[in-house]
Amino acid sequence: MRNSFVAIVATLAVAGCATQTQVRGTDNFLTQAGFTQIDRGDPAFATVVKNVHPHRFGHRTVNGVATYYYFDPTICGCVYRGTAQDWEAYRALVADRMHMHAEMLLEDFDMPSDSGGG
C-alpha cells in the first residue's frame, strides 16, 4: 500500500501544471545536471525554439548523438541544451526530489494524531 501511495504522489507531481516555482526548480536541476544555456542572441536559439514548446523537453539525434533541449521563456528566456548524460543526470535529480517529497508526505500521513488524551 505504501508503494502505491508513493507512486500516486509521484504521478500527481509529474502531471501537475508548471508553476513558477516548478519552472525555477527545473532550471536549477538542468544546470546541476550539466545543461548549458542558449541565449536569445545565439543563432541556435531561433532554430530550437521553432521545435520545442515552452516548458517542455525536446531532443534531436544527429549522426547518432542525442541532444536534449528545454525552452524556458519565463525565468531565463533561454533554451537549455544537454547531452544524453546530462538528461540522465537531470532525471536522477528529479527522481530523488520526488522520492524525498513522497517520503515527507508519508511521514505526515503516518504521524499519529495528538488526541490530548492519555
Buried (B, 14 or more C-beta within 10 A) or exposed (E): EEEEEBEEBBEEBEEEEBEEEEBBBBBEBBBEBBBEBBEEEBEEBEBBBEEBEEBEBBEBEEEEEEBBBBBBEEEBEBBBBBBEEBBBBBEEBBEEEBEEBBEEBBEEEEEEEEEEEE
